[in-house]
Amino acid sequence: MFIGKSLNNIRILNNMSRNQLADKINVTEQAIWQYENGYVSPKLEVVNKLKAIFHVKSSYFLNNDILDESDMQNIQVDNIAYRSETINSLNKSQSESMHVRFLDAFLKKVEGKINYPKNTLLELRNDAILFMNNNPDMDRNAQIKCIAKLVRQKIGLDNYSNKNLLFLLEKSGAFVFEKEIGDTIDAYSLWSEDHRPFIILGSIKKSAVRRNFDLAHELGHLMLHYKVEFTMQDKKNYRALEDEANYFASEFLLPEEQFLLDCSNIVKKSNPDSYIDMKQKWRVSLQAIAIRAFKLGVIDYQKYRYFYMVINKKGYKVNEPLDNQIPIERPTKVKSILQLLFDEGLYSVTELMDELKVDQSFLTILTGIEEGFFITNRQKENKKFTVNELGFKVN
């Protein structure tokens, strides 16, 4: 029997309206509604079109999906914190929350035999909440500065570099994924109800330094804005939350004492090229460095304006020096978990595909892990038997 809920979930996962899906498979929007609500079962030719669109097997729609055994309330759409210039539509938020629900259910399926180290980010979040509650009269920026300093220390970053930031965040408990989010969103983050911190990075090509700021911005949301209902904010309050996350990112990535010391050695402080060595050291954009320098009084408003005039003149708004040289870090945590399970024979790619009733491409779309990873591990499953294993002996 056709399971309409499975179609509904995967349609939302792909950020597709009923009308958009109807156009793709040449049926009416009402027909899609009927399929999803169990009034009508689609013909075989329609099912074949659906499986091709969503990269699943035909049997996917004849069974409950991976979400059937999961707690749908574990991921709350209201708590998604976007790094974006605009408040996002309800449809987009529903799609992204559905994606994280699929990820959460997928992780619970594969991690049964995995023992994780302690969740440092959870401890830090609780420390941050306690600190803010115990210091209600402290200036908000002063609170954020103290929390950023603590977080930097506890996740293992020294005071002289931001190298291996993504790795250290994953080691500290974050689950970081890449996906196509869209042109207007750089990244987003949220805590699950069972305290798993998710960070989703947009897969649109960005420089390593801009990605670092995205990571630090989302880390700020995770530390400062637990249980904030982002979808309920008006533009003013939403902007204030974004500003706080930006301030956290600046304090976190560019520790004040060491940053000021670095700046003291620069002669032409209004020249962007003077900060290239600092960019190499901190792996932060020249523009982020300029904002930090202005906020800390290293340069005044006139020098700050001149700095940006040069930025525009030299085309650094699009491509800064070193952007093509500093390597971009990619998430490795979930990929490493899967590799361990495959190597130990606790799971195989084929078993995952069969259990989830999906194609190989679906695994890549869901996890953001390159398809070559799954292809390589699937090829290893086709074992070639040796003569000795066949039992042949020479007389």
C-alpha positions as CSV (number, residue, x, y, z in Angstrom):
1,M,0.0,0.0,0.0
2,F,1.3,3.5,-0.9
3,I,2.3,5.4,2.2
4,G,1.4,9.1,1.7
5,K,3.4,10.3,4.7
6,S,6.6,9.1,3.1
7,L,5.9,11.2,0.0
8,N,4.9,14.2,2.1
9,N,8.1,14.1,4.1
10,I,10.5,13.7,1.2
11,R,8.7,16.4,-0.8
12,I,9.2,18.9,2.1
13,L,12.8,17.6,2.5
14,N,13.4,18.7,-1.1
15,N,11.7,22.1,-0.6
16,M,9.1,21.3,-3.1
17,S,5.4,22.4,-3.0
18,R,2.6,20.1,-4.1
19,N,2.1,22.3,-7.1
20,Q,5.8,22.1,-8.1
21,L,5.8,18.3,-7.8
22,A,2.5,18.0,-9.7
23,D,4.1,20.0,-12.6
24,K,7.1,17.7,-12.6
25,I,5.1,14.4,-12.9
26,N,2.2,15.9,-15.0
27,V,-0.6,15.4,-12.5
28,T,-2.8,17.9,-10.6
29,E,-1.9,19.5,-7.3
30,Q,-5.1,17.8,-5.9
31,A,-3.7,14.4,-6.9
32,I,-0.6,15.0,-4.9
33,W,-2.7,16.0,-1.9
34,Q,-4.7,12.8,-2.4
35,Y,-1.6,10.6,-2.6
36,E,-0.2,12.2,0.6
37,N,-3.4,11.8,2.5
38,G,-4.1,8.2,1.5
39,Y,-7.2,8.8,-0.6
40,V,-5.7,7.6,-3.8
41,S,-2.6,5.5,-4.7
42,P,-0.6,6.7,-7.7
43,K,-0.2,4.5,-10.8
44,L,3.1,2.7,-11.3
45,E,4.3,5.2,-13.9
46,V,3.8,8.0,-11.4
47,V,5.7,6.1,-8.7
48,N,8.6,5.6,-11.2
49,K,8.7,9.3,-11.8
50,L,8.6,10.0,-8.0
51,K,11.5,7.6,-7.3
52,A,13.6,9.3,-10.1
53,I,13.0,12.8,-8.7
54,F,13.8,11.9,-5.1
55,H,16.6,9.3,-5.7
56,V,14.8,6.5,-3.9
57,K,13.6,3.0,-4.7
58,S,10.0,2.3,-5.6
59,S,9.6,0.4,-2.3
60,Y,10.3,3.7,-0.5
61,F,6.7,4.8,-1.0
62,L,5.3,1.4,0.2
63,N,7.0,1.6,3.6
64,N,7.2,4.1,6.5
65,D,10.3,6.2,6.1
66,I,13.2,6.7,8.5
67,L,11.2,9.4,10.4
68,D,8.5,6.9,11.4
69,E,10.5,5.7,14.4
70,S,12.0,9.0,15.3
71,D,10.6,11.8,17.5
72,M,9.5,14.5,15.1
73,Q,9.5,17.0,18.0
74,N,13.2,16.5,18.5
75,I,13.9,19.2,15.8
76,Q,11.9,22.4,16.3
77,V,11.5,24.6,13.2
78,D,11.2,27.7,15.4
79,N,14.8,27.3,16.8
80,I,16.7,27.4,13.4
81,A,19.2,30.2,13.5
82,Y,20.0,31.4,10.0
83,R,23.1,33.3,8.9
84,S,21.1,35.4,6.4
85,E,20.3,38.9,5.4
86,T,16.6,38.3,5.5
87,I,14.1,36.4,7.6
88,N,13.3,33.2,5.7
89,S,10.0,32.0,4.6
90,L,8.0,29.4,6.5
91,N,8.3,27.0,3.6
92,K,12.1,27.3,3.7
93,S,12.2,26.8,7.4
94,Q,10.0,23.7,7.2
95,S,12.2,22.2,4.5
96,E,15.4,22.8,6.4
97,S,13.9,21.5,9.7
98,M,12.8,18.4,7.7
99,H,16.4,18.0,6.4
100,V,17.7,18.1,10.0
101,R,15.0,15.6,11.1
102,F,16.2,13.2,8.4
103,L,19.8,13.7,9.5
104,D,19.0,13.2,13.1
105,A,17.1,10.0,12.4
106,F,20.0,8.8,10.1
107,L,22.5,9.4,12.8
108,K,20.5,7.5,15.4
109,K,20.3,4.6,13.0
110,V,24.0,4.4,12.4
111,E,25.6,5.5,15.7
112,G,24.2,2.7,17.9
113,K,27.7,1.2,18.3
114,I,29.6,4.5,18.5
115,N,30.7,5.9,21.8
116,Y,31.1,9.7,21.5
117,P,33.5,11.8,23.7
118,K,31.8,14.3,26.0
119,N,29.7,17.0,24.4
120,T,31.9,20.1,25.2
121,L,29.6,22.4,23.4
122,L,26.6,21.4,25.5
123,E,28.7,22.1,28.7
124,L,29.7,25.5,27.2
125,R,26.1,26.3,26.4
126,N,25.0,25.6,29.9
127,D,28.0,27.6,31.3
128,A,27.0,30.5,29.0
129,I,23.4,30.4,30.3
130,L,24.5,30.3,33.9
131,F,27.0,33.1,33.3
132,M,24.3,35.4,31.8
133,N,21.8,34.6,34.5
134,N,24.4,35.3,37.2
135,N,25.4,38.6,35.6
136,P,22.2,40.2,34.5
137,D,23.5,43.8,35.0
138,M,26.6,43.3,32.8
139,D,26.6,45.0,29.4
140,R,25.5,42.5,26.8
141,N,28.6,42.9,24.7
142,A,30.7,42.4,27.8
143,Q,28.8,39.1,28.4
144,I,29.4,38.0,24.8
145,K,33.1,38.8,25.0
146,C,33.5,36.7,28.2
147,I,31.6,33.8,26.7
148,A,33.6,33.9,23.4
149,K,36.8,33.9,25.3
150,L,35.7,30.8,27.3
151,V,34.5,28.9,24.3
152,R,37.7,29.5,22.4
153,Q,39.7,28.2,25.3
154,K,37.6,25.1,26.0
155,I,37.3,23.8,22.4
156,G,41.1,23.9,22.1
157,L,42.0,27.0,20.0
158,D,45.1,28.8,21.1
159,N,45.5,32.5,21.1
160,Y,47.6,32.7,17.9
161,S,45.6,30.9,15.2
162,N,42.2,29.7,14.0
163,K,43.7,26.6,12.3
164,N,41.6,23.5,12.4
165,L,38.5,25.4,13.6
166,L,36.0,23.0,11.9
167,F,37.7,19.9,13.2
168,L,37.8,21.3,16.7
169,L,34.1,22.1,16.6
170,E,33.2,18.6,15.4
171,K,35.5,17.2,18.1
172,S,33.7,19.3,20.7
173,G,30.3,17.9,19.8
174,A,29.0,19.7,16.8
175,F,27.6,17.8,13.8
176,V,28.5,19.8,10.7
177,F,27.0,19.2,7.3
178,E,27.1,20.8,3.9
179,K,24.1,21.2,1.6
180,E,22.6,23.5,-1.1
181,I,20.7,26.0,1.0
182,G,20.2,28.7,-1.5
183,D,21.7,32.0,-2.5
184,T,20.4,34.1,0.4
185,I,21.5,31.8,3.3
186,D,25.1,31.2,4.2
187,A,24.5,28.7,7.0
188,Y,22.2,27.8,9.9
189,S,22.3,26.1,13.2
190,L,20.1,24.7,16.0
191,W,20.1,22.5,19.0
192,S,17.9,19.3,18.9
193,E,15.7,18.7,21.9
194,D,18.1,15.9,23.0
195,H,21.0,18.5,22.9
196,R,22.7,17.7,19.7
197,P,24.2,20.8,18.1
198,F,23.8,21.0,14.3
199,I,25.6,23.4,12.0
200,I,24.6,23.3,8.3
201,L,26.9,25.1,5.9
202,G,25.9,26.2,2.4
203,S,27.7,24.4,-0.3
204,I,28.0,27.4,-2.6
205,K,31.7,27.9,-3.2
206,K,33.1,30.3,-0.5
207,S,36.6,31.1,0.6
208,A,38.0,29.3,3.7
209,V,38.0,32.6,5.7
210,R,34.4,33.4,5.0
211,R,33.4,29.8,5.9
212,N,35.3,30.3,9.2
213,F,33.2,33.4,10.0
214,D,30.0,31.4,9.1
215,L,31.1,28.7,11.6
216,A,31.9,31.2,14.3
217,H,28.6,33.1,13.7
218,E,26.6,29.9,14.1
219,L,28.6,28.9,17.1
220,G,27.5,32.3,18.6
221,H,23.9,31.4,18.0
222,L,24.4,28.0,19.7
223,M,26.0,29.6,22.7
224,L,23.8,32.7,23.1
225,H,20.4,32.0,21.6
226,Y,19.3,28.6,23.0
227,K,15.5,28.2,22.7
228,V,15.1,31.6,20.9
229,E,12.1,31.3,18.5
230,F,13.7,32.7,15.4
231,T,10.7,32.4,13.1
232,M,8.7,34.6,15.6
233,Q,11.1,37.5,15.4
234,D,10.3,40.8,13.7
235,K,13.0,42.4,11.5
236,K,14.4,44.5,14.3
237,N,14.8,41.7,16.8
238,Y,16.0,39.3,14.1
239,R,18.7,41.8,13.1
240,A,19.7,42.2,16.8
241,L,20.2,38.5,17.1
242,E,22.3,38.4,14.0
243,D,24.4,41.4,15.3
244,E,25.1,39.5,18.5
245,A,26.2,36.4,16.6
246,N,28.5,38.6,14.5
247,Y,29.9,40.2,17.6
248,F,30.6,36.8,19.1
249,A,32.3,35.7,15.9
250,S,34.6,38.7,15.9
251,E,35.5,38.3,19.6
252,F,35.9,34.5,19.1
253,L,38.0,34.6,15.9
254,L,40.1,37.7,16.7
255,P,41.0,37.7,20.5
256,E,41.4,41.3,21.5
257,E,44.7,41.3,23.2
258,Q,46.6,39.4,20.5
259,F,44.7,41.3,17.8
260,L,45.8,44.7,19.1
261,L,49.3,43.5,19.4
262,D,49.3,42.4,15.8
263,C,47.9,45.7,14.7
264,S,50.5,47.6,16.6
265,N,53.1,46.4,14.1
266,I,51.2,47.7,11.1
267,V,52.3,51.1,9.7
268,K,49.7,51.8,7.0
269,K,46.6,50.8,9.0
270,S,44.1,52.1,6.3
271,N,45.7,49.9,3.6
272,P,44.0,46.5,3.3
273,D,47.2,44.9,1.9
274,S,48.9,45.7,5.2
275,Y,46.7,43.0,6.9
276,I,47.5,40.1,4.6
277,D,49.8,38.5,7.1
278,M,47.1,38.8,9.7
279,K,44.6,37.2,7.4
280,Q,47.1,34.3,6.9
281,K,47.5,33.9,10.6
282,W,43.9,34.2,11.8
283,R,42.2,32.9,8.6
284,V,39.7,35.7,8.7
285,S,38.8,38.0,5.8
286,L,40.4,41.4,5.4
287,Q,36.9,43.0,5.7
288,A,36.2,41.2,9.0
289,I,39.7,42.4,10.2
290,A,38.8,46.0,9.2
291,I,35.5,45.9,11.2
292,R,37.3,44.5,14.2
293,A,40.0,47.2,13.9
294,F,37.4,49.9,13.7
295,K,35.4,48.6,16.6
296,L,38.5,48.4,18.8
297,G,39.7,51.9,17.8
298,V,42.7,50.8,15.8
299,I,41.5,52.9,12.9
300,D,39.1,55.8,13.0
301,Y,36.0,56.3,10.8
302,Q,37.9,58.1,8.0
303,K,40.5,55.4,7.8
304,Y,37.8,52.8,7.9
305,R,36.0,54.4,4.9
306,Y,39.3,54.7,3.0
307,F,40.0,51.0,3.8
308,Y,36.7,50.0,2.1
309,M,37.3,52.4,-0.9
310,V,40.5,50.5,-1.5
311,I,38.7,47.1,-1.0
312,N,36.2,48.1,-3.7
313,K,38.8,49.5,-6.1
314,K,41.0,46.4,-5.9
315,G,38.0,44.0,-6.3
316,Y,38.6,42.5,-2.9
317,K,34.8,42.4,-2.3
318,V,34.7,39.4,-4.7
319,N,38.2,37.9,-4.3
320,E,40.7,38.8,-1.6
321,P,44.4,37.9,-1.5
322,L,45.0,34.4,-0.3
323,D,41.4,33.3,-0.9
324,N,42.6,30.7,-3.4
325,Q,45.5,29.6,-1.2
326,I,44.1,29.0,2.2
327,P,42.6,25.5,2.1
328,I,38.8,25.1,2.8
329,E,38.1,22.6,5.6
330,R,35.2,20.2,5.1
331,P,33.2,18.3,7.7
332,T,34.8,14.9,8.5
333,K,33.0,13.6,11.6
334,V,30.0,11.8,10.1
335,K,32.2,10.6,7.2
336,S,34.6,9.1,9.7
337,I,31.8,7.5,11.6
338,L,30.5,5.8,8.5
339,Q,34.0,4.7,7.4
340,L,34.6,3.1,10.8
341,L,31.3,1.2,10.5
342,F,32.1,0.1,7.0
343,D,35.6,-1.0,7.9
344,E,34.5,-2.9,11.0
345,G,31.8,-4.7,9.0
346,L,29.0,-3.2,11.2
347,Y,27.3,-1.6,8.2
348,S,27.7,-1.5,4.4
349,V,26.6,1.1,1.9
350,T,24.3,-1.5,0.3
351,E,22.7,-2.3,3.7
352,L,22.1,1.4,4.3
353,M,20.6,1.8,0.8
354,D,18.4,-1.3,1.4
355,E,17.3,-0.3,4.9
356,L,16.5,3.3,3.8
357,K,15.2,2.2,0.4
358,V,17.1,4.9,-1.3
359,D,19.6,5.2,-4.2
360,Q,23.3,6.1,-3.6
361,S,22.7,9.7,-4.7
362,F,20.2,10.1,-1.8
363,L,23.0,9.4,0.7
364,T,25.1,12.2,-0.8
365,I,22.2,14.6,-0.9
366,L,21.3,13.9,2.7
367,T,24.8,13.9,4.3
368,G,26.7,16.2,1.9
369,I,29.4,13.6,1.7
370,E,30.8,13.2,-1.9
371,E,29.3,10.3,-3.8
372,G,32.8,8.9,-4.5
373,F,33.1,8.0,-0.8
374,F,30.0,5.8,-1.1
375,I,31.1,4.4,-4.5
376,T,34.5,3.4,-3.2
377,N,33.1,1.7,-0.1
378,R,30.4,-0.1,-2.2
379,Q,33.1,-1.5,-4.5
380,K,34.9,-3.0,-1.5
381,E,31.8,-5.0,-0.8
382,N,32.4,-7.0,-4.0
383,K,35.0,-9.3,-2.5
384,K,37.2,-11.4,-4.8
385,F,37.8,-14.8,-3.4
386,T,41.3,-16.4,-3.4
387,V,42.2,-19.9,-4.4
388,N,42.8,-20.9,-0.8
389,E,39.3,-19.6,0.2
390,L,37.8,-21.7,-2.5
391,G,39.4,-24.8,-1.0
392,F,41.6,-25.8,-3.9
393,K,44.8,-27.8,-3.1
394,V,47.7,-29.0,-5.2
395,N,48.2,-32.8,-5.2
